[in-house]
Amino acid sequence: MNSDGEYLTGLWFEGSRDESKHPLGCEEKILPIFKDTIKWLDIYFSGRSPDFTPKYKIANLTEFRKEVIDIMLEIPFGKVKTYGEIAKIIAENHGMEKMCSRAVGRAVGWNPICIIIPCHRVVGSNNSLTGYGGGIANKVSLLKHENNDISRYIVPKKGTAL
């Protein structure tokens, strides 16, 4: 977990590919934002959907990334959306005929705050569990934790999600 002292700026699985997105070796402190984040995670891992979101700040947040994050935040506990569904929402919001789902995938994969910004709830159009920087095993575990039927998803045999 990282913070700028007031806001959560990063949350990732230790040892995951996402770890490389964050400064490591920082000074360790117990900050109020960390207490809020731990409370949120405790509620989440007890099987409930938290009724608050810790204050966070995301560096280099473009309008497109913000729009993708806002849509991810609307995906309820226990539900998923596909990259294509998110692309369709964005296209409709902008009066466009189409939006590239790969661009959405890049924005989802860029997310520096896992679990709280639920990028694990985004799946491929064929129900493939691809593109999770926290590792495919963690994505499967989070979806199971949210009572998703994992048997309906395809776990890739190779690729960047593993």
Salt bridges, closest charged atoms under 4 A:
ASP4 OD2 - LYS57 NZ 3.30
GLU6 OE2 - LYS55 NZ 3.45
ASP18 OD1 - LYS21 NZ 3.05
GLU27 OE2 - LYS29 NZ 3.92
GLU67 OE1 - HIS94 NE2 2.71
ASP70 OD2 - LYS66 NZ 2.79
GLU146 OE2 - HIS120 NE2 2.77
GLU146 OE1 - ARG121 NE 2.85
